[in-house]
Amino acid sequence: MSVWLLCTALAAQAEPRPLHEFSVDAQGLTAATAGGVRLGVAEQAALPEVGRRLNLEAGPNRTFTVRWPVPQPKDAPRPGHTAATFFVDFDEPPVAALVAHIKGIHGARPPVQTLVAMVDEHIKEKNGSRGMDVASVVARRREGDCTEHAVLLTAVARAFGWPARVVNGLAVVALRNGSVGVFGHAWTEVFEGGTWRVADAALRRQNGTVHHIPMAVIVQEGMGFKAAVMQQADVTDVRSVTLVR
């Protein structure tokens, strides 16, 4: 089962009700004060993206220790990161209309955080009812969870000339009750200032600190994108999450 079917709808204003949550063995810590997480990965699973980015090799029990802040990747954007694709189809009328609306308000080159806010506001129904919609469907239906926020934000960013890509993995979130939650999640990375930066429309309204742990970057954006996602590192491959100072 893919992260796309499990990720949380924490964007809602109500108390978060994640569709897939990992238990952690330490409570009462905020995500800001926690030193990081120890991430155990199942032996049959692909190594997560975070291992490559941090140049970490899994220990004998396939455990990574990821500390804050997770370094921003600096690999150069590929031509596809600014292109319209089957998955990120910003050339379709529903996305083009949203882009024109944003341009009319904010001009030809809005900052990334403005695009984050506009996508968050455009998606009115924050729910997990959608499987994995392409950007034009999200723009038209205006509903979904983190995956729909991620693909639409990626499409809008590319339409404005920002290199952008969709990432899935884990979000470590300081919850309203004072504990820390770890959830399957998806977000956008935008290349800005020589590095890839997290842009998260789904968690824009989340109070407290959020840390993003990448499991995989979506590279297959053609008609077979769903099958490709199923073959990549997945949050269901994570077998343990431990908070560490």
N, C-alpha and C positions, 0 to 999 in steps of 0.2 A: 504494500500500500504506500502511496506517495505522500510526501509532505504536503502536496497541493490539496489532498483530501483531508488533511489533519490540522492544518495551521489555524491559529487562533483568530478570532474576530475581536481582538482587544481594542479595535478602533471605536467600538460602541461607547457611548457615554455612560452606560450602566456599569455595574460591577462586572469585571471581565469574566466570561465563561468560556475558557479555552476548550477547543475540541481535542487537543492532545497536550497533556501536561506531564512533565517528568517530576517525580518526587525528588527532593534534595535532602541531604542528611544534616543540614544545619538551618535553623530558623532564627529569626530575630536579627539577622544581618540585613543591611540595605545593600542594594547592588553597588552603591558607590563605595562602601567600606570593604566589601568583599574583595580579596586580592585577585580572585579569578575563579575558574572552575577546573576540576579534573574530569575529563571526558573519556569514558570508557566506550570503546567501539567493538561491536560483535566481530568475531574472527572472520566470518565469511563476507563482511562488508567491505566496500571500497574505502580507501583511506579518505578522510574528509579533507575538504579544501583548506581548512585551517592548518593542517599539517604541512601542506606545501607552502603556504604563505609564510609560516613561521619557521620553515626549514626544520621541522621537528619530525623525528621518527618515533613511531609508536613504541612504547616500552614492551617488555615481554608479555604483559597482559593487555596489550593494545590500548594503552591509556595515554592521552595527551593532557598536559597541564597548560591551560590557556589563561594568561594573566591580562589584566586591563592596563592600558587600552590595547585592544588587538591592533597590531600594526596595519596601516592602510597599504594595500598592494599598489605597486607602481608599474606593473606590466603595461606596455603600450596598448592603446585601443586598437582594435582590428577594424577594417572597413565595415564589417557587419554591425558594429556598435553604433553607427549612425544611419543604418539602412532600415527601410521598411521591409518587414518579413511577414511570413504567414502568421506568426504568433504576435509580433509587435507591428501591427499593420496600421501605422499612423497615416498612411495614404488613403484609408477608407473614410467615407463621409462622416460617420459619427465622431471619429477622433479629430478629423480636420475641422469640424464645427466647434469642438471644444477648444482646439488650438486657436481658432479665429476669435473665439470669445475671450480667451486669456490675453491674446495679443491686443484686442481692442481696449482692454483695461490696463494692462501692464507694459505694453510696448513690444518691440521686436525681440528683445533678449532679456526676459525676466530672470532674476536670480533663481537658483535651484529651490530654495526654501519657499519661494512664492509658488512655484509649480507644485511642490509638495502640498501646500495648503489648498490650492485650487483642485487638485485631484481628490484630496480628502473630502472637500465640500461637494464635489460633483457626485461622488458615490454616496447616495442618500441612505440606502438600506445596507447596514453593516451586518451581514449574516454569512453563514457557511453553507448556503443552499446550492452554490455553484461549484462545479468540479474544478475546471481550469479553463476559463474563457480567454479567448484572444482579446486583444485590446479594443477592437471595434465593438465587440459584443458588450464589453464592460462599459464603454462609453455610452452605448445605447440603452442598456438595462439599468445602469447606475446602481448596481448591487454587487455584493460579494464580500470576501474576507481578504486576508493579507495578500493572497496570490493575485486577486483582481486589482487591488491597489498597486501592487508591484508592477504588473504588466502595463497598466494604463499610465502610471508615472513614467515608466521606461519609454513608452511610445511618445508621450508628450515631450519629454526631455529631448528625445532624438529629433522630433519635429522642430524644436527650437535650436538644433545644432549641437546639443550636448551629447557626447558619447555616453551611452548608458547600457546597462545590462541587468538581468534579473538574477538574484541570488537566493538560494534557500538554505536554511540551517536552523539555528536555535536563537531565541531571544531570552535573555536573562533580565527579568523585570522586577523592580521593587513594587510590590503590591500595596494596595490601600490598607491592608490589615497589618502592615509592618513586616511581613515575611517576604521571601524571594521566590518568584515563580520562574520556571524554565519551560518554554513552550516551543513547539515546532512553529516555524515562521518563514516568511518570504519577504524580501525587500528589494529595493533598487540600489545599484551603485552607479554614481555619475562621476565621470572623469573630469576633475577640476583642479587646477593648480598643480599639475604633474602627478596626481595620485587619484585613486578611486576612493570616493567618499560615500558613506552610507546616506541614503535618502529614503525615509520610511514614512509613507503617507498613512499607513494603517495605524501606526502608533504615535502619530503627531500629537494627539490629545492625551496621551498617557501621562499621568502625573508620576514623577519620580524618574530615576535613572534607568536607561535601557542599554544593555550591551548586546551586540550582535556577533554571533559565532557562525561563520560561513561553513556550510557543509559541501556546497557545490555551486558553481556558476553555470547557468543555463547557456549552453553553446549551440544546441540544435534548436533552431527556430523555424524549421520547415514544417511540412504537414505531419511529420512523424515526431513532433516535439513531445507529445505525451509519452510515447514509448521510450524516448531517450531519457526523459526525466526519471522514469521508473528504473532505469539501469544505473543511475548515478547514486552517489552517496545520499542517504536518506535519513531523516531523523529517527525512523523506526530501527535504524541500525545502531542507535545509541543504547547501550545497556545500563549505563550508570552516569549520574551527574553528581559531583560533590563540590560544595563550595569550599574554597581554600583561602586563607589569608595571605 
